[in-house]
Every structure is written in structure tokens, then in C-alpha cells.
């Protein structure tokens, strides 16, 4: 079996990348054991699925999309000859699963499922030998026949596929913009989301910034996914190789190369004291940067990408405040990991030692589970805040600043306080668990 990429012309790429309203195919994967195609797209994409004959091939079209980040692919069963992904025209991405000669499938047995507003799965039946009984699905003759397959409507628009969005928090944005006017030397992006109402504050939320140490948050979630899959173990021993040792934050760099640590201790240092060497050891254990980037894309993170191992003091690794909140929303919803893993992740985040950014703006009795980042010219913070009245909200904020300028820290503290006071005035939640984003109790 071969996997071919249909590469559009440079002109097509240019036109698509400048289409303001174009969606994207963020990631895809074909599981040969299950014969299942999984897709992650932008919200609002409504696939079309049909079987074409002569030759027999299953086609999935994504209207209104541009090709995002194609992935390399594992070998497929012998009944499938070829998988192709490319730009069919300037507004449509097309995926083609071409069956081996002499085989067909029953389109009535193809099942398309909308797992969320951004995630789709296409279940293929077992391919059949072409016979007289199924010759209508064979490659007889020279013309091609299209047999349409029912596709359910896309679910209602939601944030990260888990929470129906409400309104922009009325009256809050002018307060934040007034603060921004007082800090003209700073460039900021922020996204806050009320888990009870779905209301949000979005100011440059999609703007990509250097991730700094906030990149450790998605790495942590990826580790717990692999833990649940049985690929890693918290009690296994990791060896601190010389090539993984780096400067910046953390204490492990001062130990001799070859020192052994448990994974549990390594994870704790990665988060609580933001140890860069510990982070590199976890990245290495999870298979490296490329595999983590694939994972991030599969979660629907649009701006989060790793380009270098830590410490990354030049800021080549990137994310956005909206991506950080996307990740946290899925974490809280139970989409990414089970409840037991989620609680372990939150406990690590509650025990971080840097409390000068978002935590500094919270009222008495509030609790935050967060991860900060600081590379001098950039600071950021992302976390889950629980107010004394039980209300929960998510926060992500990044600020470019003159190197080490304390005004950046002061700005984040004031933004945090402004949002907190605003939500406090909106009234208390009925319970700790949001009715709009119920925390699932996965086993």
C-alpha cells in the first residue's frame, strides 16, 4: 500500500492560505484494524461522503476547507490500494480511499458519525470481492457512478467541541481595553471562558505568541493520555541523558548526567518548578517533538506547535491564549483524559510555585490550577479558576514586554483582578460542576 499526497500548486496554496473564511483539515488518521477514518476539522465543516466506481473508491469531501497539516501514514490492509489527500478545488479538501482492484464496499454499510463539531469518523465495512451480486458497485464499463452516503448534520457550534459558546461578556471588554491603553509598551492576547454560561472575553485570543513554559501543560496532558493507554508508567525510571540537560528554570540540570529519576518525580518537577531538563526527558519519553505536534493538532489546537526542545529562550515554540483555554476546556470536560487523570493533572497545576501572574489578581478563597511561562521578553499564564461561590472559569493570557519589564506582570495581575471581580458580580454558580460543561466521570 502506498500513501500519496496530492500537493496543490503554489498558487492554490497561496490563495487558500489567504482565504479569510476558509476552514481547515487539521488532522486525520486511518486505523487499519478498525477500518476507521478519523478527522479533525474546523467547526462548521459539513462533510460529503460517497462511493465512486471505476475504480472503486470512497470519497470524503470537506467543503469550505483548505488542507491544513497532512500526516504520514501507517501501512493499510491489502484491500486498500491507496489513500490520497489533497485540494480538490480552491474551497474543497478531498480525501480518497481507493480500494484494491477487484474489491468494493457496500455504501449502505458505511457509517459516518459526528463525534463533535470538529471531529468526524467514517467506519468502513469489510471490503468484498466484486461479484455478479454487487456488480453495481464494481468497475464494470467505463463510466463512474456516484453513490451518496448519508452524513449526519454537524453538531451546533461550540468551543473546543465541548461547550456551547454564550455571549461576549457584556461590559468587560471596555474595562480591559482601558487597561491596555495604560500599558502601551505591551502586546497582549487573552481569552477567558465562563464554564457556567459559556460567555467569554476574547481579545487577540487567536494571536500566536512564544509559548515559553506554558507548553508544558499540553505535554503533561499528552503524558497522561499515554499513561491511560498503558504506554508509560509513573513508577518507571528515566535516565537524565547529557543531550537532554538544559539551562533556564529547574534544578535537575545541576545533577550529574546519567542520574536516574522516577517519571512521577520528573513530571512533578516539570510542572511545579517548571524544570526544563525534566520537560526534555518527558518529551523524549513520549516520542519526540513531531509526535507531540501531531497530538496537539488532533486536539484541535490551531496555534500550538513545538519547534525546539526546552529551554527555547528565543521563543520558537508557539501557542495562543485561545489554544490554552481550548486545551483546558477539553481537560475539564473529560474529552482528553479520564477523571482520575484530570485530578492528578490539576493537583500538579495547583502546586506550581510561581503565583505572581493570574493568581495575584484573584480574591480571597479562590483556587487556581495554572501553568506560567517566562522567557524575559514574554510572559504568560493559563489555568482553571474556582471562585469561593463555586463558579469556574478558564483563563489564558500572553504578554510581550520590554525585557523583564515588571509592567507586564502588573498588567496580567490587573486583568486577572478585573475579570475576577466582573464574574463575582455576575452571581454565584449553583454548584461546583458547571451544568453547561459537566465533568464526565470516566472510569
C-alpha positions as CSV (number, residue, x, y, z in Angstrom):
1,X,0.0,0.0,0.0
2,X,1.2,3.5,-0.7
3,X,0.2,6.8,0.6
4,X,0.2,9.7,-1.8
5,X,-0.2,13.4,-1.0
6,X,-1.9,15.4,-3.7
7,X,0.0,18.6,-3.5
8,X,-1.8,21.7,-4.8
9,X,0.1,24.2,-6.9
10,X,1.9,27.1,-5.2
11,X,-0.9,29.4,-6.5
12,X,-3.6,27.3,-4.9
13,X,-1.7,27.2,-1.6
14,X,-1.3,31.0,-1.6
15,X,-5.0,31.6,-2.5
16,X,-6.2,29.2,0.2
17,X,-3.9,30.5,2.9
18,X,-5.3,34.0,2.3
19,X,-9.0,33.0,2.2
20,X,-10.2,34.8,5.3
21,X,-13.2,32.4,5.9
22,X,-11.6,29.1,4.9
23,X,-11.8,26.2,7.3
24,X,-9.1,23.6,7.5
25,X,-8.5,19.9,7.9
26,X,-6.4,19.9,11.0
27,X,-5.5,16.2,11.2
28,X,-6.6,12.8,10.0
29,X,-5.8,9.2,10.8
30,X,-6.9,5.8,9.4
31,X,-7.0,2.9,11.8
32,X,-6.5,-0.3,9.7
33,X,-7.6,-2.6,12.4
34,X,-11.0,-0.9,12.8
35,X,-11.1,0.3,9.2
36,X,-12.0,3.7,10.6
37,X,-11.1,7.1,9.3
38,X,-10.9,9.9,11.9
39,X,-10.9,13.6,11.0
40,X,-10.4,16.8,12.9
41,X,-11.7,20.0,11.2
42,X,-12.7,23.5,12.0
43,X,-16.2,24.0,13.4
44,X,-18.9,24.4,10.8
45,X,-17.5,21.9,8.3
46,X,-20.1,19.5,6.9
47,X,-18.5,16.6,5.1
48,X,-19.9,14.9,2.0
49,X,-19.2,11.2,1.6
50,X,-19.8,9.0,-1.4
51,X,-18.6,5.9,-3.3
52,X,-17.3,6.3,-6.8
53,X,-16.9,3.4,-9.2
54,X,-14.3,2.7,-11.9
55,X,-12.1,2.5,-9.9
56,X,-13.9,1.8,-6.6
57,X,-13.1,4.5,-4.1
58,X,-14.6,6.1,-1.1
59,X,-14.5,9.9,-1.2
60,X,-14.8,12.3,1.7
61,X,-15.1,15.9,0.7
62,X,-14.8,18.9,3.1
63,X,-16.4,21.9,1.5
64,X,-15.1,25.3,2.6
65,X,-11.8,24.0,3.7
66,X,-8.1,24.2,2.9
67,X,-5.6,21.4,3.5
68,X,-4.0,22.0,6.9
69,X,-1.4,19.6,8.3
70,X,-1.2,16.3,6.5
71,X,0.3,13.4,8.4
72,X,2.4,10.5,7.3
73,X,0.6,7.2,7.5
74,X,0.9,3.6,8.5
75,X,0.6,0.8,6.1
76,X,-3.0,-0.2,5.4
77,X,-4.6,-3.7,4.8
78,X,-4.2,-5.2,1.3
79,X,-7.8,-4.4,0.4
80,X,-7.0,-0.7,0.2
81,X,-4.6,0.3,-2.6
82,X,-4.2,4.0,-1.9
83,X,-5.1,6.9,0.3
84,X,-4.9,10.4,-1.1
85,X,-5.5,13.8,0.5
86,X,-5.4,17.0,-1.5
87,X,-7.1,20.2,-2.5
88,X,-9.9,19.2,-5.0
89,X,-10.6,22.9,-5.8
90,X,-9.9,26.2,-4.1
91,X,-12.7,25.6,-1.5
92,X,-12.7,21.8,-1.0
93,X,-10.4,19.3,0.5
94,X,-10.9,15.8,-0.8
95,X,-9.8,12.5,0.8
96,X,-9.9,9.4,-1.3
97,X,-9.6,5.8,-0.1
98,X,-9.1,3.7,-3.2
99,X,-9.9,0.0,-2.9
100,X,-7.7,-2.7,-4.4
101,X,-8.7,-3.9,-7.9
102,X,-11.5,-6.5,-7.7
103,X,-12.8,-5.2,-4.4
104,X,-15.8,-3.0,-3.5
105,X,-17.7,-2.0,-0.4
106,X,-21.4,-1.7,0.3
107,X,-22.2,2.0,0.7
108,X,-25.2,1.2,2.8
109,X,-22.9,-0.2,5.4
110,X,-20.6,2.8,5.6
111,X,-21.3,4.7,8.8
112,X,-20.5,8.4,9.3
113,X,-20.5,9.8,12.8
114,X,-20.2,13.3,14.1
115,X,-18.3,12.9,17.3
116,X,-18.3,16.7,17.9
117,X,-18.5,19.9,16.0
118,X,-14.9,19.3,14.9
119,X,-14.4,15.5,15.0
120,X,-15.8,13.1,12.5
121,X,-15.3,9.3,12.0
122,X,-16.1,7.2,8.9
123,X,-16.5,3.5,9.5
124,X,-15.8,1.3,6.5
125,X,-17.3,-2.2,6.2
126,X,-15.2,-5.2,5.2
127,X,-14.3,-4.9,1.5
128,X,-15.9,-7.5,-0.7
129,X,-14.8,-9.3,-3.8
130,X,-16.6,-7.9,-6.9
131,X,-19.3,-10.5,-7.9
132,X,-22.4,-10.6,-10.0
133,X,-24.4,-9.7,-6.9
134,X,-22.6,-6.5,-6.2
135,X,-21.6,-5.6,-9.8
136,X,-23.4,-2.3,-9.5
137,X,-20.6,-1.3,-7.1
138,X,-17.9,-2.7,-9.3
139,X,-15.8,-1.1,-12.1
140,X,-17.7,-2.5,-15.0
141,X,-17.8,-0.3,-18.0
142,X,-16.0,2.9,-18.5
143,X,-18.2,5.4,-16.7
144,X,-18.0,6.3,-13.0
145,X,-21.1,6.2,-10.8
146,X,-21.5,8.2,-7.6
147,X,-23.4,6.5,-4.7
148,X,-24.1,9.0,-1.9
149,X,-23.7,8.0,1.8
150,X,-25.8,9.7,4.5
151,X,-23.9,12.1,6.7
152,X,-25.4,13.5,10.0
153,X,-25.5,17.2,10.4
154,X,-22.7,18.9,12.2
155,X,-23.4,19.5,15.9
156,X,-24.2,23.0,17.0
157,X,-21.2,25.4,17.1
158,X,-19.3,25.0,20.3
159,X,-16.0,25.9,21.9
160,X,-13.4,23.1,21.6
161,X,-16.3,20.8,20.7
162,X,-17.4,20.6,24.3
163,X,-19.1,23.9,25.4
164,X,-21.8,25.9,23.6
165,X,-20.5,29.4,23.4
166,X,-22.5,32.1,25.0
167,X,-22.0,35.9,24.5
168,X,-19.0,38.1,24.8
169,X,-19.0,39.1,28.5
170,X,-21.0,42.4,28.3
171,X,-19.3,45.4,29.6
172,X,-16.0,43.7,30.3
173,X,-14.1,44.3,27.2
174,X,-14.1,48.2,27.5
175,X,-12.6,47.8,31.0
176,X,-9.8,45.6,29.7
177,X,-9.2,47.9,26.7
178,X,-8.9,50.8,29.1
179,X,-6.2,48.9,31.0
180,X,-4.4,48.1,27.7
181,X,-4.3,51.8,26.9
182,X,-2.4,52.4,30.1
183,X,0.3,49.8,29.0
184,X,1.2,51.0,25.5
185,X,4.6,49.2,25.6
186,X,2.9,45.8,25.9
187,X,1.4,43.5,23.3
188,X,-1.2,41.1,24.7
189,X,-3.6,38.3,23.8
190,X,-6.2,36.8,26.1
191,X,-9.1,34.5,26.3
192,X,-11.4,33.9,29.3
193,X,-14.3,31.5,29.4
194,X,-17.1,31.2,32.0
195,X,-17.9,27.5,32.3
196,X,-21.4,28.1,33.7
197,X,-22.7,30.4,30.9
198,X,-20.3,29.9,28.0
199,X,-19.8,33.7,28.0
200,X,-16.2,34.7,27.1
201,X,-13.7,37.5,26.7
202,X,-11.7,37.3,23.5
203,X,-9.0,40.0,22.8
204,X,-6.5,38.7,20.3
205,X,-7.2,35.2,21.5
206,X,-6.0,33.6,18.3
207,X,-2.8,35.6,18.2
208,X,0.2,33.2,18.4
209,X,2.9,34.0,21.0
210,X,6.0,32.2,22.2
211,X,4.7,29.5,24.4
212,X,7.6,29.6,26.9
213,X,6.9,27.2,29.8
214,X,3.1,27.0,29.1
215,X,4.0,24.4,26.5
216,X,4.5,22.1,29.5
217,X,0.7,22.0,30.0
218,X,-0.2,20.1,26.8
219,X,2.9,17.9,27.3
220,X,1.5,17.0,30.7
221,X,-1.9,16.1,29.2
222,X,-0.2,14.0,26.5
223,X,1.7,12.1,29.1
224,X,-1.5,11.2,31.0
225,X,-3.1,10.1,27.7
226,X,-0.2,7.7,27.2
227,X,-0.5,6.6,30.8
228,X,-4.1,5.6,30.4
229,X,-3.1,3.8,27.2
230,X,-0.6,1.7,29.1
231,X,2.4,3.1,27.1
232,X,4.1,4.7,30.1
233,X,4.2,4.2,33.8
234,X,4.6,6.8,36.6
235,X,7.0,4.5,38.5
236,X,9.3,3.7,35.6
237,X,12.9,5.1,35.8
238,X,14.1,7.8,33.4
239,X,17.8,8.4,32.8
240,X,18.9,12.1,32.5
241,X,21.0,11.9,29.4
242,X,23.5,14.6,28.7
243,X,21.7,15.7,25.5
244,X,18.5,16.4,27.5
245,X,20.1,18.6,30.1
246,X,19.5,22.3,29.6
247,X,19.6,25.6,31.4
248,X,16.9,28.0,32.4
249,X,14.5,27.1,35.2
250,X,14.8,23.9,37.3
251,X,17.3,22.1,39.5
252,X,17.8,18.8,37.6
253,X,20.4,20.5,35.4
254,X,22.8,20.6,38.4
255,X,22.7,16.8,38.8
256,X,25.3,14.6,37.0
257,X,24.4,13.2,33.6
258,X,23.2,9.6,34.0
259,X,21.2,10.4,37.2
260,X,18.0,8.3,37.4
261,X,14.6,9.8,38.3
262,X,11.2,8.2,38.5
263,X,8.7,9.5,36.0
264,X,6.5,10.7,38.8
265,X,9.3,12.9,40.2
266,X,10.2,14.2,36.7
267,X,6.6,15.2,35.9
268,X,6.3,17.0,39.3
269,X,9.5,19.0,38.6
270,X,8.4,19.8,35.1
271,X,5.2,21.5,36.4
272,X,5.7,22.6,40.0
273,X,9.2,24.3,39.5
274,X,9.0,24.4,35.7
275,X,12.1,22.3,35.3
276,X,13.3,22.5,31.6
277,X,15.5,19.4,31.8
278,X,12.6,17.4,33.3
279,X,10.5,18.6,30.4
280,X,13.0,17.4,27.8
281,X,13.1,14.0,29.5
282,X,9.3,13.7,29.2
283,X,9.3,14.9,25.6
284,X,11.8,12.2,24.8
285,X,9.8,9.6,26.6
286,X,6.7,10.5,24.6
287,X,8.5,10.0,21.3
288,X,9.8,13.5,20.5
289,X,8.5,16.8,19.2
290,X,6.9,15.6,15.9
291,X,4.7,13.1,17.7
292,X,3.6,15.7,20.2
293,X,2.8,18.2,17.5
294,X,0.6,15.6,15.9
295,X,-1.2,15.1,19.2
296,X,-1.7,18.8,19.6
297,X,-3.3,19.1,16.2
298,X,-5.6,16.1,16.9
299,X,-6.9,18.0,19.9
300,X,-7.9,20.9,17.7
301,X,-5.1,23.2,18.9
302,X,-4.6,25.6,16.0
303,X,-1.6,27.7,17.1
304,X,0.3,25.3,19.4
305,X,3.5,23.9,17.9
306,X,6.9,22.8,19.2
307,X,10.0,23.6,17.2
308,X,12.7,23.0,19.7
309,X,13.4,21.3,23.0
310,X,13.5,23.4,26.1
311,X,14.7,25.9,27.3
312,X,13.7,27.6,24.0
313,X,14.8,31.0,25.3
314,X,14.3,32.5,21.8
315,X,10.7,31.7,21.8
316,X,10.3,29.4,18.8
317,X,7.7,27.2,20.4
318,X,4.3,28.8,20.0
319,X,0.7,28.8,21.2
320,X,-2.2,31.2,21.8
321,X,-4.4,32.1,24.8
322,X,-7.4,30.6,23.0
323,X,-5.5,27.3,22.4
324,X,-4.6,27.1,26.1
325,X,-8.3,27.5,27.0
326,X,-9.3,25.0,24.3
327,X,-7.0,22.5,26.0
328,X,-8.3,23.3,29.5
329,X,-11.9,23.1,28.3
330,X,-11.3,19.6,26.9
331,X,-9.4,18.6,30.0
332,X,-12.3,19.7,32.3
333,X,-14.9,18.1,30.1
334,X,-13.2,14.7,30.2
335,X,-12.6,14.6,26.4
336,X,-8.9,14.1,26.6
337,X,-8.3,12.0,29.8
338,X,-10.4,10.2,32.4
339,X,-11.4,12.0,35.7
340,X,-8.7,10.3,37.8
341,X,-6.0,11.6,35.4
342,X,-7.6,15.0,35.3
343,X,-7.5,15.3,39.0
344,X,-3.8,14.4,39.1
345,X,-3.1,17.0,36.4
346,X,-5.0,19.7,38.3
347,X,-3.2,18.8,41.6
348,X,0.2,19.3,39.9
349,X,-1.0,22.6,38.5
350,X,-2.3,23.8,41.9
351,X,1.2,23.3,43.3
352,X,3.1,25.5,40.9
353,X,5.5,27.8,42.7
354,X,5.0,31.0,40.6
355,X,2.0,32.9,41.8
356,X,2.7,36.4,40.5
357,X,0.5,36.4,37.4
358,X,-3.1,35.2,37.2
359,X,-3.1,34.1,40.9
360,X,-2.1,37.6,42.1
361,X,-5.4,39.1,40.8
362,X,-7.8,36.6,42.5
363,X,-9.9,37.3,45.5
364,X,-9.6,35.6,48.9
365,X,-10.6,31.9,48.9
366,X,-10.2,31.5,45.2
367,X,-8.3,28.5,43.9
368,X,-6.3,28.3,40.7
369,X,-4.6,25.4,38.9
370,X,-2.3,27.1,36.4
371,X,1.0,27.0,34.4
372,X,3.1,30.1,33.8
373,X,5.8,30.9,31.2
374,X,8.6,33.5,31.3
375,X,11.4,34.0,28.8
376,X,12.1,37.6,29.7
377,X,10.5,39.3,26.7
378,X,7.4,37.2,27.0
379,X,5.2,36.1,30.0
380,X,2.1,34.0,30.0
381,X,-0.3,32.1,32.2
382,X,-3.1,29.6,31.7
383,X,-5.3,28.0,34.3
384,X,-8.6,26.9,35.8
385,X,-10.0,29.2,38.5
386,X,-12.6,28.2,41.1
387,X,-14.2,31.0,43.0
388,X,-15.4,30.6,46.6
389,X,-19.0,30.5,45.4
390,X,-18.2,27.5,43.1
391,X,-18.1,29.3,39.8
392,X,-15.4,28.1,37.5
393,X,-13.8,29.8,34.6
394,X,-10.8,29.3,32.3
395,X,-8.1,31.8,31.6
396,X,-5.3,32.2,29.1
397,X,-3.1,35.3,28.7
398,X,0.2,36.2,27.0
399,X,2.1,39.5,27.1
400,X,5.1,40.6,25.0
401,X,7.0,43.2,27.0
402,X,10.4,45.0,27.1
403,X,12.8,42.5,28.6
404,X,12.0,41.8,32.2
405,X,9.8,44.8,32.5
406,X,7.6,44.5,35.6
407,X,4.8,46.3,33.8
408,X,3.9,43.0,32.1
409,X,3.4,41.3,35.4
410,X,1.3,44.2,36.7
411,X,-0.8,44.2,33.6
412,X,-1.7,40.5,33.9
413,X,-2.4,40.9,37.6
414,X,-4.8,43.8,36.9
415,X,-6.5,41.9,34.0
416,X,-7.0,38.9,36.3
417,X,-8.5,41.1,39.0
418,X,-10.8,42.8,36.6
419,X,-12.2,39.5,35.2
420,X,-12.5,38.0,38.6
421,X,-14.4,41.0,40.0
422,X,-16.7,41.1,37.0
423,X,-17.6,37.4,37.3
424,X,-18.1,37.8,41.1
425,X,-20.7,40.4,40.4
426,X,-22.5,38.2,37.9
427,X,-23.7,35.9,40.8
428,X,-22.6,32.6,42.1
429,X,-22.9,29.2,40.4
430,X,-25.4,26.7,41.7
431,X,-22.7,24.0,42.1
432,X,-19.0,23.4,41.6
433,X,-19.7,21.4,38.5
434,X,-21.0,23.5,35.6
435,X,-24.3,22.4,34.1
436,X,-23.1,23.6,30.7
437,X,-19.8,21.7,30.9
438,X,-20.5,18.7,33.1
439,X,-17.3,17.0,34.2
440,X,-17.6,13.4,33.0
441,X,-16.8,10.6,35.4
442,X,-14.9,8.4,33.1
443,X,-13.6,5.2,34.6
